[in-house]
């Protein structure tokens, strides 16, 4: 069943580009919406017993194993939700049927690539789907064919190529050591391999590749430009699921299912996570561009996920995975808010905006909810995931890192209060008196994402016990 989440988007692109293009152009958006909804409902309502080793005929022929666990389910859910909202944002922004058709084709390829990353269980197949995702993302970043977008896409592809070279080198070394590329075989071999130095080198360069793709500091060079210069709908996708899947999910999966923990690995994760949390928040404080502030905020929030992973504990992993989900939702919501503001006012410069909540009440309200969740204000979802991470750090005796993580939330609250004050609060500027609330696609996306943020916070005990605490089902162990 779950192999269809990879195959159907691929085949949909082929079918959409057959004859009857007039009909296909009108159908492309609804195909994306339908596949996103099918994915959401498949994850939410599939019987737990069906979530096992799903090596199916087609992928068995290709010698690719697929596996479903709770971490996979959470990521598939994020992908479905974010791509559903991004498709509506794109439809709202672009009335050109040809452009919308082209966008939906690339979006379907991206959907297949992201789902493949989540489902495969060998390191070479993981690399293949990472590259499908990277190429699709590169096209989407430069989709508007503007100078800034091309520059951002160029930075992205250059750093992605560096990450690819590192990853392929690591895969080659691991294949030499283990004789196979499956997660299970590599994991077992690394525990007994006499080539400890070579294995450590392979692990280190793979981690560097994951850090680059995840955009964490100090490997973040491409991320602020890519997020801010991309079309609005693409920013939602990049912040919501692309960096989370190709970087953060991959890091969690590989550390837990393949590499395992060591003192050196824990220290690296703690340092990288802390740098991202603090420096990302400080950089966000100094921004006047709405999307660029959100880009640096994303770097900071991903740092929390890395810190949770670094603890190596059941509680830390639960916090990391829950914050991964929460960040996909509330950061997508904030980028939708940004798109709505830019669409209505023609600018993202927060110094040229004020009092928009009077004219755009839904946008303003949902922006406040997302900001408070990101800052870790109870009872919203972001509070619980940050709390789990900080408690896990403290229980793991990483006291300094726990204190830094807690204090950094004050910085998060500071830059989001600054955003709210400059954009939505205060007296409405005279030149903005004519604006109206955003269109249906924006309102639908904002409402859905805001309700999920509230619901995940209120339903935290159920989510914790059903999905997060069973570490073996999360890690595939």
C-alpha positions as a Markdown table, in Angstrom:
| # | Residue | x | y | z |
|---|---|---|---|---|
| 1 | Unk | 0.0 | 0.0 | 0.0 |
| 2 | Unk | 2.6 | 2.5 | 1.0 |
| 3 | Unk | 4.7 | 2.0 | -2.1 |
| 4 | Unk | 1.8 | 3.8 | -3.9 |
| 5 | Unk | 2.8 | 7.0 | -2.1 |
| 6 | Unk | 5.9 | 6.9 | -4.2 |
| 7 | Unk | 4.6 | 5.4 | -7.5 |
| 8 | Unk | 1.3 | 7.3 | -7.9 |
| 9 | Unk | 2.9 | 10.8 | -7.9 |
| 10 | Unk | 5.5 | 9.6 | -10.5 |
| 11 | Unk | 2.8 | 8.1 | -12.8 |
| 12 | Unk | 0.6 | 11.1 | -12.3 |
| 13 | Unk | 3.2 | 13.3 | -13.8 |
| 14 | Unk | 3.4 | 11.0 | -16.8 |
| 15 | Unk | -0.4 | 10.9 | -17.2 |
| 16 | Unk | -0.8 | 14.7 | -16.8 |
| 17 | Unk | 1.7 | 15.2 | -19.7 |
| 18 | Unk | -0.1 | 12.9 | -22.2 |
| 19 | Unk | -2.5 | 14.4 | -24.8 |
| 20 | Unk | -5.6 | 16.3 | -23.8 |
| 21 | Unk | -3.5 | 19.0 | -22.3 |
| 22 | Unk | -6.4 | 21.3 | -21.8 |
| 23 | Unk | -8.1 | 18.8 | -19.5 |
| 24 | Unk | -4.8 | 17.9 | -17.8 |
| 25 | Unk | -4.0 | 21.5 | -17.1 |
| 26 | Unk | -7.3 | 21.9 | -15.3 |
| 27 | Unk | -6.8 | 18.6 | -13.4 |
| 28 | Unk | -3.2 | 19.1 | -12.2 |
| 29 | Unk | -4.1 | 21.1 | -9.1 |
| 30 | Unk | -6.9 | 18.7 | -8.1 |
| 31 | Unk | -4.6 | 15.8 | -8.5 |
| 32 | Unk | -2.1 | 17.3 | -6.1 |
| 33 | Unk | -4.9 | 18.1 | -3.6 |
| 34 | Unk | -6.3 | 14.6 | -3.9 |
| 35 | Unk | -3.0 | 12.8 | -3.4 |
| 36 | Unk | -2.1 | 15.0 | -0.4 |
| 37 | Unk | -5.5 | 14.2 | 1.2 |
| 38 | Unk | -5.1 | 10.5 | 0.4 |
| 39 | Unk | -1.7 | 10.5 | 2.1 |
| 40 | Unk | -3.1 | 12.3 | 5.2 |
| 41 | Unk | -6.0 | 9.9 | 5.6 |
| 42 | Unk | -3.8 | 6.9 | 4.9 |
| 43 | Unk | -1.5 | 7.8 | 7.7 |
| 44 | Unk | -4.2 | 8.8 | 10.2 |
| 45 | Unk | -6.6 | 5.9 | 9.6 |
| 46 | Unk | -4.5 | 2.9 | 8.6 |
| 47 | Unk | -4.7 | 0.1 | 11.1 |
| 48 | Unk | -1.6 | -0.1 | 13.2 |
| 49 | Unk | -1.1 | -3.7 | 12.4 |
| 50 | Unk | -0.5 | -2.8 | 8.7 |
| 51 | Unk | 2.5 | -0.7 | 9.6 |
| 52 | Unk | 5.1 | -3.3 | 9.2 |
| 53 | Unk | 7.6 | -4.5 | 6.6 |
| 54 | Unk | 5.9 | -3.6 | 3.4 |
| 55 | Unk | 8.3 | -4.8 | 0.8 |
| 56 | Unk | 6.1 | -4.9 | -2.2 |
| 57 | Unk | 6.4 | -6.4 | -5.7 |
| 58 | Unk | 7.7 | -3.4 | -7.6 |
| 59 | Unk | 10.2 | -2.3 | -5.0 |
| 60 | Unk | 11.1 | -5.9 | -4.3 |
| 61 | Unk | 12.1 | -6.3 | -7.9 |
| 62 | Unk | 14.3 | -3.2 | -7.5 |
| 63 | Unk | 15.7 | -4.6 | -4.3 |
| 64 | Unk | 14.4 | -1.7 | -2.3 |
| 65 | Unk | 12.9 | -2.3 | 1.1 |
| 66 | Unk | 10.2 | -0.1 | 2.5 |
| 67 | Unk | 9.4 | 0.2 | 6.2 |
| 68 | Unk | 6.8 | 2.1 | 8.2 |
| 69 | Unk | 7.1 | 3.1 | 11.8 |
| 70 | Unk | 5.8 | 6.0 | 13.9 |
| 71 | Unk | 8.6 | 8.4 | 12.7 |
| 72 | Unk | 7.7 | 7.6 | 9.1 |
| 73 | Unk | 4.0 | 8.2 | 9.8 |
| 74 | Unk | 4.7 | 11.6 | 11.4 |
| 75 | Unk | 6.8 | 12.7 | 8.4 |
| 76 | Unk | 4.3 | 11.4 | 5.9 |
| 77 | Unk | 1.6 | 13.3 | 7.7 |
| 78 | Unk | 3.7 | 16.5 | 7.7 |
| 79 | Unk | 4.4 | 16.1 | 3.9 |
| 80 | Unk | 0.7 | 15.6 | 3.1 |
| 81 | Unk | -0.5 | 18.6 | 5.2 |
| 82 | Unk | 2.2 | 21.0 | 4.0 |
| 83 | Unk | 1.9 | 20.2 | 0.3 |
| 84 | Unk | -1.9 | 20.5 | 0.5 |
| 85 | Unk | -1.6 | 24.0 | 1.9 |
| 86 | Unk | 1.2 | 25.0 | -0.5 |
| 87 | Unk | -0.9 | 23.9 | -3.5 |
| 88 | Unk | -3.7 | 26.2 | -2.3 |
| 89 | Unk | -1.3 | 29.1 | -1.8 |
| 90 | Unk | 0.1 | 28.7 | -5.3 |
| 91 | Unk | -3.5 | 28.5 | -6.8 |
| 92 | Unk | -4.3 | 31.8 | -4.9 |
| 93 | Unk | -1.1 | 33.5 | -6.1 |
| 94 | Unk | -1.0 | 32.4 | -9.8 |
| 95 | Unk | -4.0 | 32.6 | -12.1 |
| 96 | Unk | -1.8 | 31.6 | -15.1 |
| 97 | Unk | -3.0 | 28.1 | -16.0 |
| 98 | Unk | 0.3 | 27.1 | -17.7 |
| 99 | Unk | 2.4 | 28.2 | -14.8 |
| 100 | Unk | 0.2 | 26.5 | -12.3 |
| 101 | Unk | 0.3 | 23.3 | -14.4 |
| 102 | Unk | 4.1 | 23.3 | -14.5 |
| 103 | Unk | 4.3 | 24.0 | -10.7 |
| 104 | Unk | 2.0 | 21.1 | -9.9 |
| 105 | Unk | 4.1 | 18.7 | -12.0 |
| 106 | Unk | 7.2 | 19.6 | -10.1 |
| 107 | Unk | 5.2 | 19.4 | -6.8 |
| 108 | Unk | 4.2 | 15.8 | -7.6 |
| 109 | Unk | 7.8 | 14.9 | -8.3 |
| 110 | Unk | 8.8 | 16.5 | -5.0 |
| 111 | Unk | 6.0 | 14.5 | -3.2 |
| 112 | Unk | 7.4 | 11.2 | -4.6 |
| 113 | Unk | 10.9 | 12.2 | -3.6 |
| 114 | Unk | 10.0 | 13.2 | -0.1 |
| 115 | Unk | 7.9 | 10.0 | 0.5 |
| 116 | Unk | 10.7 | 7.9 | -0.8 |
| 117 | Unk | 13.2 | 9.4 | 1.7 |
| 118 | Unk | 10.8 | 8.5 | 4.5 |
| 119 | Unk | 10.0 | 5.0 | 3.4 |
| 120 | Unk | 13.3 | 3.5 | 2.2 |
| 121 | Unk | 15.6 | 1.5 | 4.5 |
| 122 | Unk | 18.9 | 1.4 | 2.7 |
| 123 | Unk | 21.4 | 4.2 | 2.5 |
| 124 | Unk | 21.8 | 4.2 | -1.3 |
| 125 | Unk | 18.0 | 4.4 | -2.0 |
| 126 | Unk | 17.9 | 7.2 | 0.5 |
| 127 | Unk | 20.5 | 9.1 | -1.5 |
| 128 | Unk | 18.5 | 8.6 | -4.7 |
| 129 | Unk | 15.4 | 10.1 | -3.3 |
| 130 | Unk | 17.3 | 12.9 | -1.7 |
| 131 | Unk | 18.6 | 13.8 | -5.1 |
| 132 | Unk | 15.1 | 13.7 | -6.6 |
| 133 | Unk | 14.0 | 16.1 | -3.9 |
| 134 | Unk | 17.0 | 18.3 | -4.4 |
| 135 | Unk | 16.5 | 18.7 | -8.1 |
| 136 | Unk | 12.7 | 19.4 | -7.6 |
| 137 | Unk | 13.5 | 22.0 | -4.9 |
| 138 | Unk | 16.1 | 23.7 | -7.2 |
| 139 | Unk | 13.5 | 24.1 | -9.9 |
| 140 | Unk | 10.9 | 25.4 | -7.5 |
| 141 | Unk | 13.3 | 28.0 | -5.9 |
| 142 | Unk | 13.9 | 29.5 | -9.3 |
| 143 | Unk | 10.4 | 29.0 | -10.6 |
| 144 | Unk | 9.6 | 32.8 | -10.9 |
| 145 | Unk | 12.7 | 33.3 | -13.0 |
| 146 | Unk | 13.7 | 36.4 | -11.0 |
| 147 | Unk | 17.3 | 37.4 | -10.4 |
| 148 | Unk | 17.2 | 36.9 | -6.6 |
| 149 | Unk | 15.5 | 33.5 | -7.1 |
| 150 | Unk | 18.2 | 32.3 | -9.6 |
| 151 | Unk | 20.9 | 33.4 | -7.2 |
| 152 | Unk | 19.3 | 31.5 | -4.3 |
| 153 | Unk | 18.8 | 28.5 | -6.5 |
| 154 | Unk | 22.4 | 28.6 | -7.6 |
| 155 | Unk | 23.6 | 28.7 | -3.9 |
| 156 | Unk | 21.2 | 25.9 | -3.1 |
| 157 | Unk | 22.4 | 23.6 | -5.9 |
| 158 | Unk | 26.1 | 24.3 | -5.3 |
| 159 | Unk | 25.9 | 23.4 | -1.6 |
| 160 | Unk | 23.6 | 20.5 | -2.4 |
| 161 | Unk | 26.3 | 19.2 | -4.8 |
| 162 | Unk | 28.9 | 19.4 | -2.0 |
| 163 | Unk | 26.5 | 17.5 | 0.3 |
| 164 | Unk | 26.0 | 15.0 | -2.4 |
| 165 | Unk | 29.7 | 14.4 | -2.9 |
| 166 | Unk | 30.2 | 14.0 | 0.9 |
| 167 | Unk | 27.2 | 11.6 | 1.1 |
| 168 | Unk | 28.3 | 9.5 | -1.9 |
| 169 | Unk | 31.8 | 9.2 | -0.4 |
| 170 | Unk | 30.4 | 8.1 | 2.9 |
| 171 | Unk | 28.1 | 5.6 | 1.2 |
| 172 | Unk | 31.1 | 4.2 | -0.7 |
| 173 | Unk | 33.1 | 3.8 | 2.5 |
| 174 | Unk | 30.2 | 2.2 | 4.3 |
| 175 | Unk | 29.7 | -0.2 | 1.5 |
| 176 | Unk | 33.4 | -1.2 | 1.6 |
| 177 | Unk | 33.1 | -1.7 | 5.4 |
| 178 | Unk | 29.8 | -3.5 | 5.5 |
| 179 | Unk | 29.4 | -5.1 | 2.0 |
| 180 | Unk | 25.8 | -3.8 | 1.9 |
| 181 | Unk | 23.8 | -0.6 | 2.0 |
| 182 | Unk | 20.9 | -1.7 | 4.2 |
| 183 | Unk | 20.5 | 0.2 | 7.4 |
| 184 | Unk | 20.5 | -3.0 | 9.5 |
| 185 | Unk | 23.7 | -4.5 | 7.9 |
| 186 | Unk | 25.6 | -1.2 | 8.2 |
| 187 | Unk | 24.5 | -0.8 | 11.8 |
| 188 | Unk | 25.6 | -4.3 | 12.8 |
| 189 | Unk | 28.9 | -4.0 | 11.0 |
| 190 | Unk | 29.8 | -0.6 | 12.6 |
| 191 | Unk | 29.5 | -2.1 | 16.0 |
| 192 | Unk | 32.1 | -4.8 | 15.3 |
| 193 | Unk | 34.2 | -3.3 | 12.5 |
| 194 | Unk | 38.0 | -3.3 | 13.0 |
| 195 | Unk | 38.2 | -0.3 | 10.7 |
| 196 | Unk | 37.1 | 2.2 | 13.4 |
| 197 | Unk | 39.0 | 5.2 | 12.0 |
| 198 | Unk | 37.5 | 4.7 | 8.5 |
| 199 | Unk | 34.0 | 4.1 | 9.9 |
| 200 | Unk | 34.3 | 7.3 | 12.0 |
| 201 | Unk | 35.4 | 9.3 | 8.9 |
| 202 | Unk | 32.4 | 7.9 | 6.9 |
| 203 | Unk | 30.0 | 8.8 | 9.7 |
| 204 | Unk | 31.5 | 12.3 | 10.1 |
| 205 | Unk | 31.2 | 13.3 | 6.4 |
| 206 | Unk | 27.6 | 11.9 | 6.2 |
| 207 | Unk | 26.7 | 14.0 | 9.2 |
| 208 | Unk | 28.2 | 17.1 | 7.4 |
| 209 | Unk | 26.0 | 16.3 | 4.3 |
| 210 | Unk | 22.9 | 16.0 | 6.5 |
| 211 | Unk | 23.8 | 19.3 | 8.3 |
| 212 | Unk | 24.1 | 21.1 | 4.9 |
| 213 | Unk | 20.8 | 19.8 | 3.6 |
| 214 | Unk | 19.1 | 20.7 | 6.9 |
| 215 | Unk | 20.5 | 24.2 | 6.8 |
| 216 | Unk | 21.8 | 24.2 | 10.4 |
| 217 | Unk | 24.6 | 26.5 | 11.5 |
| 218 | Unk | 27.4 | 26.7 | 10.4 |
| 219 | Unk | 26.2 | 25.0 | 7.3 |
| 220 | Unk | 23.3 | 27.3 | 6.6 |
| 221 | Unk | 24.7 | 29.5 | 3.8 |
| 222 | Unk | 22.0 | 28.7 | 1.3 |
| 223 | Unk | 18.9 | 28.7 | 3.5 |
| 224 | Unk | 18.1 | 32.4 | 4.2 |
| 225 | Unk | 18.3 | 33.3 | 0.5 |
| 226 | Unk | 16.4 | 30.3 | -0.7 |
| 227 | Unk | 13.5 | 30.9 | 1.8 |
| 228 | Unk | 13.2 | 34.6 | 1.1 |
| 229 | Unk | 13.8 | 34.7 | -2.7 |
| 230 | Unk | 11.5 | 31.7 | -3.5 |
| 231 | Unk | 7.9 | 32.1 | -4.6 |
| 232 | Unk | 5.6 | 32.2 | -1.5 |
| 233 | Unk | 4.2 | 28.7 | -2.0 |
| 234 | Unk | 7.8 | 27.3 | -2.4 |
| 235 | Unk | 8.9 | 29.0 | 0.9 |
| 236 | Unk | 6.0 | 27.1 | 2.6 |
| 237 | Unk | 7.3 | 23.8 | 1.2 |
| 238 | Unk | 11.0 | 24.4 | 1.9 |
| 239 | Unk | 10.4 | 25.5 | 5.5 |
| 240 | Unk | 7.6 | 23.0 | 6.1 |
| 241 | Unk | 8.9 | 19.8 | 4.8 |
| 242 | Unk | 11.9 | 19.9 | 2.5 |
| 243 | Unk | 14.7 | 20.8 | 4.9 |
| 244 | Unk | 12.9 | 18.8 | 7.7 |
| 245 | Unk | 12.9 | 15.7 | 5.5 |
| 246 | Unk | 16.2 | 15.8 | 3.7 |
| 247 | Unk | 18.1 | 17.1 | 6.6 |
| 248 | Unk | 16.5 | 16.6 | 10.0 |
| 249 | Unk | 14.5 | 13.4 | 9.4 |
| 250 | Unk | 17.5 | 11.9 | 7.6 |
| 251 | Unk | 19.7 | 12.8 | 10.6 |
| 252 | Unk | 17.3 | 11.3 | 13.1 |
| 253 | Unk | 16.9 | 8.1 | 11.1 |
| 254 | Unk | 20.5 | 7.6 | 10.4 |
| 255 | Unk | 21.7 | 8.3 | 13.9 |
| 256 | Unk | 19.1 | 6.0 | 15.5 |
| 257 | Unk | 18.9 | 3.2 | 12.9 |
| 258 | Unk | 22.5 | 3.1 | 11.6 |
| 259 | Unk | 25.2 | 5.0 | 13.3 |
| 260 | Unk | 24.2 | 4.8 | 17.0 |
| 261 | Unk | 25.6 | 7.1 | 19.7 |
| 262 | Unk | 29.1 | 7.8 | 20.8 |
| 263 | Unk | 30.5 | 10.6 | 23.0 |
| 264 | Unk | 32.0 | 12.4 | 20.0 |
| 265 | Unk | 28.7 | 12.2 | 18.1 |
| 266 | Unk | 26.7 | 13.5 | 21.1 |
| 267 | Unk | 29.1 | 16.4 | 21.5 |
| 268 | Unk | 28.9 | 17.3 | 17.8 |
| 269 | Unk | 25.1 | 17.3 | 17.9 |
| 270 | Unk | 25.0 | 19.4 | 21.1 |
| 271 | Unk | 27.4 | 22.0 | 19.6 |
| 272 | Unk | 25.7 | 22.3 | 16.2 |
| 273 | Unk | 22.2 | 22.4 | 17.9 |
| 274 | Unk | 23.2 | 25.1 | 20.3 |
| 275 | Unk | 24.9 | 27.2 | 17.6 |
| 276 | Unk | 21.7 | 27.0 | 15.5 |
| 277 | Unk | 19.4 | 27.8 | 18.4 |
| 278 | Unk | 21.3 | 30.9 | 19.6 |
| 279 | Unk | 22.8 | 32.4 | 16.4 |
| 280 | Unk | 19.6 | 31.7 | 14.4 |
| 281 | Unk | 17.6 | 33.6 | 17.0 |
| 282 | Unk | 20.0 | 36.5 | 17.2 |
| 283 | Unk | 20.1 | 36.8 | 13.4 |
| 284 | Unk | 16.3 | 36.7 | 13.3 |
| 285 | Unk | 16.2 | 39.7 | 15.7 |
| 286 | Unk | 18.0 | 41.9 | 13.2 |
| 287 | Unk | 15.8 | 41.3 | 10.2 |
| 288 | Unk | 13.3 | 43.7 | 8.6 |
| 289 | Unk | 12.2 | 41.3 | 5.8 |
| 290 | Unk | 9.3 | 39.1 | 7.0 |
| 291 | Unk | 10.4 | 36.0 | 5.2 |
| 292 | Unk | 14.1 | 36.4 | 6.0 |
| 293 | Unk | 13.2 | 36.6 | 9.7 |
| 294 | Unk | 11.3 | 33.4 | 9.4 |
| 295 | Unk | 14.2 | 31.8 | 7.6 |
| 296 | Unk | 16.6 | 32.5 | 10.5 |
| 297 | Unk | 13.9 | 31.5 | 12.9 |
| 298 | Unk | 13.8 | 28.1 | 11.2 |
| 299 | Unk | 17.5 | 27.6 | 11.7 |
| 300 | Unk | 17.0 | 28.3 | 15.4 |
| 301 | Unk | 14.1 | 25.9 | 15.8 |
| 302 | Unk | 15.8 | 23.1 | 13.9 |
| 303 | Unk | 18.6 | 23.5 | 16.5 |
| 304 | Unk | 16.1 | 22.4 | 19.2 |
| 305 | Unk | 15.4 | 19.3 | 17.3 |
| 306 | Unk | 19.1 | 18.5 | 17.0 |
| 307 | Unk | 19.5 | 19.1 | 20.8 |
| 308 | Unk | 16.7 | 16.7 | 21.5 |
| 309 | Unk | 18.3 | 14.1 | 19.3 |
| 310 | Unk | 21.7 | 14.6 | 21.0 |
| 311 | Unk | 20.4 | 13.5 | 24.4 |
| 312 | Unk | 20.0 | 9.9 | 23.1 |
| 313 | Unk | 17.1 | 9.4 | 25.5 |
| 314 | Unk | 13.6 | 8.2 | 24.9 |
| 315 | Unk | 12.3 | 11.6 | 26.2 |
| 316 | Unk | 14.7 | 13.6 | 24.0 |
| 317 | Unk | 13.8 | 11.7 | 20.9 |
| 318 | Unk | 10.1 | 12.2 | 21.7 |
| 319 | Unk | 10.7 | 15.9 | 22.0 |
| 320 | Unk | 12.8 | 16.1 | 18.8 |
| 321 | Unk | 10.2 | 14.3 | 16.8 |
| 322 | Unk | 7.3 | 16.3 | 18.2 |
| 323 | Unk | 9.1 | 19.5 | 17.6 |
| 324 | Unk | 9.8 | 18.4 | 14.0 |
| 325 | Unk | 6.1 | 18.0 | 13.5 |
| 326 | Unk | 5.2 | 21.2 | 15.3 |
| 327 | Unk | 7.8 | 23.2 | 13.4 |
| 328 | Unk | 6.5 | 21.9 | 10.1 |
| 329 | Unk | 3.1 | 23.2 | 11.0 |
| 330 | Unk | 3.6 | 26.5 | 12.7 |
| 331 | Unk | 6.4 | 27.6 | 10.4 |
| 332 | Unk | 4.4 | 26.7 | 7.3 |
| 333 | Unk | 1.6 | 28.8 | 8.8 |
| 334 | Unk | 3.9 | 31.8 | 9.3 |
| 335 | Unk | 5.1 | 31.6 | 5.7 |
| 336 | Unk | 1.4 | 31.5 | 4.6 |
| 337 | Unk | 0.8 | 34.6 | 6.7 |
| 338 | Unk | 3.8 | 36.2 | 5.0 |
| 339 | Unk | 2.5 | 35.3 | 1.6 |
| 340 | Unk | -0.9 | 36.7 | 2.4 |
| 341 | Unk | 0.6 | 40.0 | 3.7 |
| 342 | Unk | 2.8 | 40.4 | 0.6 |
| 343 | Unk | 0.0 | 39.6 | -1.7 |
| 344 | Unk | -2.3 | 42.2 | -0.1 |
| 345 | Unk | 0.3 | 45.0 | 0.5 |
| 346 | Unk | 3.0 | 44.3 | -2.1 |
| 347 | Unk | 5.8 | 44.3 | 0.4 |
| 348 | Unk | 7.6 | 42.1 | 2.9 |
| 349 | Unk | 9.5 | 45.0 | 4.6 |
| 350 | Unk | 8.1 | 45.0 | 8.1 |
| 351 | Unk | 9.1 | 48.6 | 8.6 |
| 352 | Unk | 6.6 | 49.6 | 6.0 |
| 353 | Unk | 3.7 | 47.8 | 7.6 |
| 354 | Unk | 1.6 | 48.4 | 10.6 |
| 355 | Unk | -1.9 | 47.7 | 12.0 |
| 356 | Unk | -2.8 | 45.0 | 9.5 |
| 357 | Unk | -4.8 | 43.0 | 12.0 |
| 358 | Unk | -7.6 | 45.6 | 11.6 |
| 359 | Unk | -7.9 | 44.7 | 7.9 |
| 360 | Unk | -6.7 | 41.1 | 7.9 |
| 361 | Unk | -8.0 | 39.6 | 11.2 |
| 362 | Unk | -7.6 | 36.0 | 10.3 |
| 363 | Unk | -4.1 | 36.5 | 9.1 |
| 364 | Unk | -3.2 | 38.5 | 12.2 |
| 365 | Unk | -4.8 | 36.0 | 14.6 |
| 366 | Unk | -3.3 | 32.9 | 13.1 |
| 367 | Unk | 0.1 | 34.6 | 12.9 |
| 368 | Unk | -0.1 | 35.3 | 16.7 |
| 369 | Unk | -1.0 | 31.6 | 17.4 |
| 370 | Unk | 1.9 | 30.4 | 15.3 |
| 371 | Unk | 4.4 | 32.9 | 16.9 |
| 372 | Unk | 3.3 | 31.9 | 20.4 |
| 373 | Unk | 3.6 | 28.2 | 19.6 |
| 374 | Unk | 7.1 | 28.7 | 18.1 |
| 375 | Unk | 8.1 | 30.7 | 21.2 |
| 376 | Unk | 6.9 | 27.8 | 23.5 |
| 377 | Unk | 3.9 | 29.5 | 25.1 |
| 378 | Unk | 1.5 | 27.0 | 26.7 |
| 379 | Unk | -0.9 | 25.3 | 25.9 |
| 380 | Unk | 0.1 | 25.4 | 22.2 |
| 381 | Unk | 2.0 | 22.5 | 20.7 |
| 382 | Unk | 5.4 | 24.2 | 20.6 |
| 383 | Unk | 5.5 | 24.5 | 24.4 |
| 384 | Unk | 5.2 | 20.8 | 24.9 |
| 385 | Unk | 7.9 | 19.8 | 22.4 |
| 386 | Unk | 10.4 | 22.4 | 23.8 |
| 387 | Unk | 9.6 | 21.3 | 27.3 |
| 388 | Unk | 10.4 | 17.7 | 26.5 |
| 389 | Unk | 13.7 | 18.7 | 24.9 |
| 390 | Unk | 14.8 | 20.9 | 27.8 |
| 391 | Unk | 13.8 | 18.3 | 30.4 |
| 392 | Unk | 15.6 | 15.6 | 28.5 |
| 393 | Unk | 18.7 | 17.8 | 28.4 |
| 394 | Unk | 18.5 | 18.4 | 32.1 |
| 395 | Unk | 17.9 | 14.7 | 32.9 |
| 396 | Unk | 20.9 | 13.8 | 30.7 |
| 397 | Unk | 23.0 | 16.1 | 32.8 |
| 398 | Unk | 23.6 | 18.5 | 29.9 |
| 399 | Unk | 22.8 | 21.4 | 32.3 |
| 400 | Unk | 24.4 | 24.2 | 30.4 |
| 401 | Unk | 22.7 | 23.2 | 27.1 |
| 402 | Unk | 19.3 | 23.0 | 28.9 |
| 403 | Unk | 19.7 | 26.5 | 30.3 |
| 404 | Unk | 20.7 | 27.9 | 26.9 |
| 405 | Unk | 17.8 | 26.2 | 25.2 |
| 406 | Unk | 15.4 | 27.6 | 27.8 |
| 407 | Unk | 16.8 | 31.2 | 27.6 |
| 408 | Unk | 16.8 | 31.1 | 23.8 |
| 409 | Unk | 13.0 | 30.9 | 23.9 |
| 410 | Unk | 13.1 | 34.4 | 25.3 |
| 411 | Unk | 14.9 | 35.5 | 22.1 |
| 412 | Unk | 12.3 | 33.7 | 20.1 |
| 413 | Unk | 9.5 | 35.5 | 21.8 |
| 414 | Unk | 11.4 | 38.8 | 21.4 |
| 415 | Unk | 11.7 | 38.6 | 17.6 |
| 416 | Unk | 8.1 | 37.4 | 17.2 |
| 417 | Unk | 6.8 | 40.2 | 19.3 |
| 418 | Unk | 8.8 | 42.5 | 17.2 |
| 419 | Unk | 7.2 | 41.0 | 14.1 |
| 420 | Unk | 3.7 | 41.3 | 15.5 |
| 421 | Unk | 4.2 | 44.9 | 16.6 |
| 422 | Unk | 5.6 | 46.0 | 13.2 |
| 423 | Unk | 3.2 | 44.1 | 11.0 |
| 424 | Unk | -0.1 | 43.6 | 12.8 |
| 425 | Unk | -0.3 | 45.9 | 15.8 |
| 426 | Unk | -0.4 | 49.7 | 16.1 |
| 427 | Unk | -2.1 | 52.3 | 13.9 |
| 428 | Unk | -2.9 | 51.3 | 10.3 |
| 429 | Unk | -0.8 | 53.2 | 7.8 |
| 430 | Unk | -2.8 | 55.5 | 5.5 |
| 431 | Unk | -1.3 | 53.9 | 2.4 |
| 432 | Unk | -2.7 | 50.5 | 3.5 |
| 433 | Unk | -6.2 | 51.6 | 4.2 |
| 434 | Unk | -7.4 | 50.0 | 1.0 |
| 435 | Unk | -6.3 | 46.4 | 1.7 |
| 436 | Unk | -8.6 | 43.5 | 2.4 |
| 437 | Unk | -8.3 | 40.1 | 4.0 |
| 438 | Unk | -6.5 | 37.5 | 1.9 |
| 439 | Unk | -8.3 | 35.1 | -0.5 |
| 440 | Unk | -9.9 | 31.7 | 0.0 |
| 441 | Unk | -6.7 | 29.7 | -0.6 |
| 442 | Unk | -4.8 | 31.6 | 2.1 |
| 443 | Unk | -7.7 | 31.5 | 4.6 |
| 444 | Unk | -8.2 | 27.8 | 4.2 |
| 445 | Unk | -4.5 | 27.1 | 4.6 |
| 446 | Unk | -4.1 | 29.4 | 7.6 |
| 447 | Unk | -7.2 | 28.0 | 9.4 |
| 448 | Unk | -6.2 | 24.3 | 8.9 |
| 449 | Unk | -2.6 | 24.9 | 10.1 |
| 450 | Unk | -3.8 | 27.0 | 13.1 |
| 451 | Unk | -6.3 | 24.4 | 14.2 |
| 452 | Unk | -3.6 | 21.7 | 14.0 |
| 453 | Unk | -1.3 | 23.8 | 16.2 |
| 454 | Unk | -4.0 | 24.2 | 18.8 |
| 455 | Unk | -5.2 | 20.6 | 18.5 |
| 456 | Unk | -1.7 | 19.2 | 18.9 |
| 457 | Unk | -1.2 | 21.3 | 22.0 |
| 458 | Unk | -4.5 | 20.3 | 23.6 |
| 459 | Unk | -4.1 | 16.6 | 22.6 |
| 460 | Unk | -0.5 | 16.4 | 23.7 |
| 461 | Unk | -1.1 | 13.5 | 26.3 |
| 462 | Unk | -2.7 | 11.3 | 23.6 |
| 463 | Unk | 0.1 | 12.1 | 21.0 |
| 464 | Unk | 2.8 | 11.5 | 23.6 |
| 465 | Unk | 1.5 | 8.0 | 24.6 |
| 466 | Unk | 0.4 | 6.9 | 21.1 |
| 467 | Unk | 3.2 | 8.1 | 18.9 |
| 468 | Unk | 6.2 | 9.6 | 20.7 |
| 469 | Unk | 7.2 | 7.6 | 23.7 |
| 470 | Unk | 7.5 | 4.1 | 22.0 |
| 471 | Unk | 11.1 | 4.8 | 20.8 |
| 472 | Unk | 11.4 | 1.4 | 19.2 |
| 473 | Unk | 8.5 | 2.1 | 16.9 |
| 474 | Unk | 9.9 | 5.5 | 16.1 |
| 475 | Unk | 13.4 | 4.3 | 15.4 |
| 476 | Unk | 12.5 | 1.2 | 13.6 |
| 477 | Unk | 14.5 | -0.7 | 16.2 |
